Amino acid sequence: MALLKLLLYSFLFLQIFSTISSNGVADSEPIVDSDADSSIRLQLDQLNSKISLLESRIDDSTRELRTKDERIKELENTVDLKLAKLASLQSELQLFQEKGSLNAKELVAKANVRATELERQIDALRRETEAQNKKKNILEISTNEAEEKIQKLNLKLESLQRINEEQNARIHKTKRALQVAEEEMMKAKLEASSVSEQLEQVKEGWLPPWLAVHLVHFRSIVMTYWNEHGRPALDLTLKKALETKSEVVKMAKPHIHSFKTVWIPAMKERSVEFARDAGPHIQRLKTKSIHLYHESKKFMEPHIVNAQEVIQPYVKEVRKVADPYVDQVSLVMKPHIDKARILSQPYTKKVHRHYRKVKKTVSLYHHQA
């Protein structure tokens, strides 16, 4: 009975996985391009749904197997009953033969007919039993294949769960690092606010009240003037400079071509001739200048050392006196310098870009020359 159940389970699992493999192959492959966590969860949900579907179908197949087992038992019971009837008929036939009654022939004929009918029914039952056994063998094979596929799916599910756990651990570590970074940022903000408060206190203590008021008023006037007049004028100037640059490039393009094709080769020839003719003179001038440098260094070095020794105490005194004021001025002016740097950053980028273009063009012409 257990072997029959196993065969039926195998056949049912073969049918289920044939439908799953034909319909859901593309769904079971991992999606690499999407987010890793969502894809793994989706695959887990799909696998769980497939496993639940398989379990429900296994229950259905189990019920079918139970009904078939009951049917086989009924057939076996009927076969036993038929055999018992056949044996009883044979015993009756023998009894009638022993008694030697007149209607023995009729009873024998009836018994033979009944026996042939029972044999025919027994053959039909045997054929049906053999067919059921074949189905049972097929179900056993399909059950084995289904168990192998279930094992593969379980391994895949375990690997996906392991990957999901690793990703959850990474997410936890990332969250922890983010919390630490936020704490560090809050500490930095608190330190910056404390430093700004200290700077305000230093600025208030260093400047007189009336001068601080005038300084704030002057700064507001300067910012208003810059926003109303300075920045538009600078934008207009840059725009005109770009337009003038494009016009100059258009006008100078033919001259640049002639300069490249005519003047640069001539300049190369002249430079080669000049280097060939002036090489010895330059070498003599180089040796004389080196000799003169060493002689002047030997002559001036004692005087420079004496002057440094004389000036050094005064420099130290001036530095001692000026260092506190320099620090205070740097602390006060640092916010304004940073603000000015931030305001001028877009324009400095444009200037640096055009400067790099001009430098590249000039260096190219220089190498060609």
C-alpha positions as CSV (number, residue, x, y, z in Angstrom):
1,M,0.0,0.0,0.0
2,A,2.8,2.4,0.9
3,L,4.5,1.6,-2.5
4,L,1.3,2.4,-4.3
5,K,1.0,5.7,-2.5
6,L,4.5,6.5,-3.4
7,L,3.9,5.7,-7.1
8,L,0.8,7.9,-7.1
9,Y,2.7,10.8,-5.5
10,S,5.5,10.4,-8.1
11,F,3.0,10.6,-11.0
12,L,1.2,13.6,-9.5
13,F,4.5,15.5,-8.9
14,L,5.6,14.8,-12.5
15,Q,2.4,16.3,-13.8
16,I,2.7,19.3,-11.5
17,F,6.3,20.1,-12.3
18,S,5.7,19.6,-16.0
19,T,3.1,22.3,-15.9
20,I,5.3,24.5,-13.7
21,S,8.3,24.0,-15.9
22,S,6.2,24.9,-19.0
23,N,4.5,28.0,-17.5
24,G,6.9,29.3,-14.9
25,V,10.5,28.9,-16.1
26,A,10.9,32.5,-16.9
27,D,9.4,33.4,-13.5
28,S,11.8,31.3,-11.5
29,E,15.0,32.8,-12.9
30,P,16.6,35.5,-10.6
31,I,16.2,39.1,-11.8
32,V,19.7,40.5,-11.6
33,D,19.0,44.1,-12.9
34,S,16.4,45.0,-10.3
35,D,17.0,45.6,-6.6
36,A,18.5,42.5,-5.0
37,D,16.3,42.5,-1.8
38,S,13.0,42.9,-3.7
39,S,13.9,40.3,-6.3
40,I,14.8,37.8,-3.6
41,R,11.6,38.4,-1.7
42,L,9.6,38.0,-4.9
43,Q,11.3,34.8,-5.6
44,L,10.6,33.6,-2.0
45,D,7.0,34.4,-2.4
46,Q,6.8,32.6,-5.7
47,L,8.5,29.5,-4.3
48,N,6.2,29.5,-1.3
49,S,3.1,29.8,-3.5
50,K,4.4,27.0,-5.7
51,I,5.1,24.8,-2.7
52,S,1.6,25.5,-1.3
53,L,0.1,24.6,-4.7
54,L,2.2,21.4,-4.8
55,E,1.0,20.5,-1.3
56,S,-2.6,21.1,-2.2
57,R,-2.2,18.9,-5.3
58,I,-0.4,16.3,-3.3
59,D,-3.4,16.2,-1.0
60,D,-5.7,15.8,-4.0
61,S,-3.6,13.0,-5.3
62,T,-3.5,11.3,-1.9
63,R,-7.3,11.3,-1.8
64,E,-7.4,9.9,-5.4
65,L,-4.9,7.2,-4.3
66,R,-7.0,6.3,-1.3
67,T,-10.0,5.9,-3.5
68,K,-8.1,3.8,-5.9
69,D,-6.8,1.7,-3.1
70,E,-10.3,1.2,-1.9
71,R,-11.3,0.2,-5.4
72,I,-8.5,-2.3,-5.6
73,K,-9.5,-3.7,-2.3
74,E,-13.1,-4.1,-3.5
75,L,-11.9,-5.8,-6.7
76,E,-9.7,-8.2,-4.6
77,N,-12.7,-8.9,-2.4
78,T,-14.9,-9.6,-5.4
79,V,-12.2,-11.9,-6.9
80,D,-12.0,-13.7,-3.6
81,L,-15.8,-14.0,-3.6
82,K,-15.8,-15.3,-7.2
83,L,-13.1,-17.8,-6.4
84,A,-15.1,-18.9,-3.3
85,K,-18.2,-19.3,-5.5
86,L,-16.2,-21.2,-8.0
87,A,-14.9,-23.5,-5.4
88,S,-18.4,-24.0,-4.0
89,L,-19.7,-24.8,-7.5
90,Q,-16.9,-27.2,-8.1
91,S,-17.6,-28.9,-4.7
92,E,-21.3,-29.0,-5.6
93,L,-20.4,-30.5,-9.0
94,Q,-18.3,-33.2,-7.3
95,L,-21.2,-33.8,-4.9
96,F,-23.6,-34.2,-7.7
97,Q,-21.3,-36.5,-9.6
98,E,-20.9,-38.6,-6.5
99,K,-24.6,-38.8,-6.0
100,G,-25.1,-39.7,-9.6
101,S,-28.3,-37.8,-10.0
102,L,-30.1,-37.6,-13.3
103,N,-29.7,-33.8,-13.8
104,A,-25.9,-33.9,-13.2
105,K,-25.2,-33.1,-16.8
106,E,-27.4,-29.9,-16.6
107,L,-25.7,-28.9,-13.4
108,V,-22.3,-29.5,-14.8
109,A,-23.2,-27.5,-17.9
110,K,-24.5,-24.7,-15.7
111,A,-21.5,-24.9,-13.5
112,N,-19.2,-24.8,-16.5
113,V,-21.0,-21.8,-17.9
114,R,-20.8,-20.1,-14.5
115,A,-17.1,-21.1,-14.2
116,T,-16.2,-19.7,-17.6
117,E,-18.1,-16.5,-16.8
118,L,-16.3,-16.3,-13.5
119,E,-12.9,-16.9,-15.2
120,R,-13.7,-14.2,-17.7
121,Q,-14.5,-11.8,-14.9
122,I,-11.3,-12.9,-13.1
123,D,-9.3,-12.2,-16.3
124,A,-10.8,-8.8,-16.5
125,L,-10.0,-8.1,-12.9
126,R,-6.5,-9.3,-13.4
127,R,-6.1,-7.0,-16.5
128,E,-7.4,-4.1,-14.5
129,T,-5.1,-5.0,-11.6
130,E,-2.1,-5.1,-14.0
131,A,-3.1,-1.7,-15.4
132,Q,-3.3,-0.3,-11.9
133,N,0.1,-1.7,-11.2
134,K,1.5,-0.1,-14.3
135,K,0.0,3.2,-13.3
136,K,1.4,2.7,-9.8
137,N,4.9,2.2,-11.3
138,I,4.5,5.3,-13.4
139,L,3.4,7.2,-10.3
140,E,6.4,6.0,-8.4
141,I,8.8,7.2,-11.1
142,S,7.1,10.6,-11.3
143,T,7.1,10.8,-7.5
144,N,10.9,10.2,-7.5
145,E,11.4,12.9,-10.1
146,A,9.1,15.3,-8.2
147,E,11.0,14.6,-5.0
148,E,14.3,15.5,-6.8
149,K,12.7,18.7,-8.1
150,I,11.5,19.5,-4.6
151,Q,14.9,19.0,-3.2
152,K,16.4,21.3,-5.8
153,L,13.7,23.9,-5.0
154,N,14.4,23.5,-1.3
155,L,18.2,24.1,-2.0
156,K,17.4,27.1,-4.1
157,L,15.0,28.4,-1.4
158,E,17.7,27.9,1.3
159,S,20.3,29.8,-0.9
160,L,17.8,32.6,-1.4
161,Q,17.0,32.8,2.3
162,R,20.8,32.8,3.0
163,I,21.3,35.6,0.5
164,N,18.3,37.5,2.0
165,E,19.8,37.1,5.5
166,E,23.2,38.4,4.3
167,Q,21.5,41.4,2.6
168,N,19.5,42.1,5.8
169,A,22.8,42.0,7.7
170,R,24.3,44.4,5.3
171,I,21.3,46.7,5.5
172,H,21.6,46.6,9.3
173,K,25.3,47.5,9.1
174,T,24.5,50.3,6.7
175,K,21.8,51.6,8.9
176,R,24.2,51.5,11.9
177,A,26.9,53.3,9.9
178,L,24.2,55.9,8.8
179,Q,23.3,56.4,12.4
180,V,26.9,56.9,13.4
181,A,27.4,59.3,10.5
182,E,24.3,61.3,11.6
183,E,25.6,61.4,15.1
184,E,29.0,62.6,13.9
185,M,27.2,65.2,11.7
186,M,25.2,66.4,14.7
187,K,28.4,66.7,16.7
188,A,30.0,68.6,13.9
189,K,27.0,71.0,13.7
190,L,27.2,71.5,17.5
191,E,30.9,72.2,17.3
192,A,30.3,74.6,14.4
193,S,27.6,76.4,16.3
194,S,29.8,76.7,19.3
195,V,32.7,78.0,17.2
196,S,30.4,80.5,15.5
197,E,29.2,81.6,18.9
198,Q,32.8,82.0,20.1
199,L,33.6,83.9,16.9
200,E,30.7,86.2,17.5
201,Q,31.9,86.7,21.1
202,V,35.4,87.4,19.9
203,K,34.1,89.8,17.3
204,E,31.9,91.6,19.8
205,G,34.8,91.8,22.3
206,W,37.3,92.9,19.7
207,L,35.2,95.6,18.0
208,P,33.5,98.5,19.8
209,P,29.7,98.5,19.7
210,W,29.4,101.5,17.4
211,L,31.9,100.1,15.0
212,A,30.1,96.7,15.0
213,V,26.8,98.4,14.2
214,H,28.5,100.4,11.4
215,L,30.2,97.3,10.1
216,V,26.8,95.4,9.9
217,H,25.2,98.4,8.2
218,F,28.1,98.7,5.7
219,R,27.9,95.0,5.0
220,S,24.2,95.1,4.3
221,I,24.7,98.1,2.0
222,V,27.5,96.3,0.1
223,M,25.4,93.2,-0.3
224,T,22.4,95.2,-1.5
225,Y,24.6,97.1,-4.0
226,W,26.2,93.9,-5.2
227,N,22.9,92.1,-5.7
228,E,21.4,95.2,-7.5
229,H,24.3,96.4,-9.6
230,G,27.5,94.4,-9.2
231,R,26.2,90.9,-10.1
232,P,24.1,92.1,-13.2
233,A,27.1,94.1,-14.4
234,L,29.4,91.2,-14.0
235,D,27.0,88.9,-15.8
236,L,26.7,91.4,-18.7
237,T,30.4,91.8,-18.8
238,L,30.9,88.0,-19.0
239,K,28.2,87.8,-21.7
240,K,29.9,90.5,-23.8
241,A,33.3,88.9,-23.3
242,L,32.0,85.6,-24.6
243,E,30.4,87.3,-27.6
244,T,33.6,89.2,-28.3
245,K,35.6,86.0,-27.9
246,S,33.4,84.3,-30.5
247,E,33.7,87.2,-32.9
248,V,37.5,87.3,-32.4
249,V,37.7,83.6,-33.1
250,K,35.7,84.0,-36.3
251,M,37.8,86.9,-37.4
252,A,41.1,85.3,-36.5
253,K,40.4,81.9,-38.0
254,P,41.8,82.6,-41.5
255,H,44.8,84.4,-39.9
256,I,45.4,81.4,-37.7
257,H,45.3,79.1,-40.7
258,S,47.8,81.2,-42.6
259,F,49.9,81.4,-39.4
260,K,49.9,77.6,-39.1
261,T,50.7,77.0,-42.8
262,V,53.1,79.8,-43.6
263,W,54.5,81.4,-40.5
264,I,55.1,78.4,-38.2
265,P,57.3,76.5,-40.8
266,A,59.3,79.7,-41.4
267,M,59.7,80.2,-37.7
268,K,60.8,76.6,-37.2
269,E,63.5,77.0,-39.8
270,R,64.6,80.3,-38.3
271,S,64.6,78.8,-34.8
272,V,66.7,75.9,-36.0
273,E,69.2,78.3,-37.7
274,F,69.3,80.5,-34.6
275,A,69.9,77.5,-32.3
276,R,72.7,76.3,-34.6
277,D,74.4,79.7,-34.8
278,A,73.8,80.9,-31.2
279,G,74.6,77.6,-29.5
280,P,78.3,78.3,-28.8
281,H,77.5,81.8,-27.7
282,I,74.8,80.6,-25.3
283,Q,77.1,78.0,-23.9
284,R,79.8,80.6,-23.2
285,L,77.2,82.9,-21.7
286,K,75.9,80.1,-19.5
287,T,79.3,79.3,-18.1
288,K,80.1,82.9,-17.4
289,S,76.7,83.5,-15.7
290,I,77.2,80.4,-13.5
291,H,80.7,81.6,-12.6
292,L,79.4,85.1,-11.8
293,Y,76.5,83.6,-9.7
294,H,79.0,81.6,-7.6
295,E,81.3,84.6,-7.1
296,S,78.4,86.9,-6.1
297,K,77.1,84.3,-3.7
298,K,80.4,83.9,-2.0
299,F,80.6,87.7,-1.7
300,M,77.1,88.4,-0.5
301,E,76.6,85.4,1.8
302,P,78.4,86.8,4.8
303,H,76.5,90.1,4.5
304,I,73.2,88.4,4.3
305,V,73.9,86.2,7.3
306,N,74.9,89.3,9.3
307,A,71.7,91.2,8.2
308,Q,69.6,88.2,9.2
309,E,71.2,88.0,12.6
310,V,70.6,91.7,13.2
311,I,67.0,91.7,12.0
312,Q,65.9,88.4,13.6
313,P,65.2,89.8,17.2
314,Y,63.1,92.7,15.7
315,V,61.1,90.2,13.6
316,K,60.4,88.0,16.6
317,E,59.2,91.0,18.6
318,V,57.0,92.2,15.8
319,R,55.6,88.7,15.4
320,K,54.8,88.4,19.1
321,V,52.9,91.7,19.1
322,A,51.1,91.1,15.8
323,D,50.1,87.4,16.2
324,P,47.0,88.0,18.5
325,Y,45.7,90.7,16.1
326,V,46.3,88.5,13.1
327,D,44.4,85.6,14.7
328,Q,41.5,87.9,15.6
329,V,41.4,89.4,12.1
330,S,41.5,86.0,10.5
331,L,38.7,84.7,12.8
332,V,36.5,87.7,12.0
333,M,37.2,87.8,8.3
334,K,36.9,84.0,7.7
335,P,33.0,84.0,7.3
336,H,33.1,86.9,5.0
337,I,35.8,85.4,2.9
338,D,33.9,82.1,2.7
339,K,30.8,83.9,1.7
340,A,32.6,85.9,-1.0
341,R,34.2,82.7,-2.3
342,I,30.8,81.0,-2.5
343,L,29.3,84.0,-4.3
344,S,32.2,84.2,-6.8
345,Q,32.4,80.5,-7.4
346,P,30.2,80.4,-10.5
347,Y,32.2,83.2,-12.1
348,T,35.5,81.8,-11.2
349,K,34.6,78.5,-12.8
350,K,33.8,80.3,-16.1
351,V,37.1,82.2,-15.8
352,H,39.1,79.0,-15.1
353,R,37.4,77.3,-18.0
354,H,38.3,80.1,-20.5
355,Y,41.8,80.3,-19.0
356,R,42.4,76.6,-19.6
357,K,41.2,76.9,-23.2
358,V,43.5,79.9,-23.8
359,K,46.4,78.1,-22.1
360,K,45.8,75.0,-24.2
361,T,45.7,77.0,-27.4
362,V,48.8,79.0,-26.6
363,S,50.7,75.8,-25.6
364,L,49.6,74.2,-28.8
365,Y,50.9,77.1,-30.9
366,H,54.1,77.1,-28.8
367,H,54.8,73.5,-29.5
368,Q,54.1,73.9,-33.2
369,A,56.4,76.9,-33.2
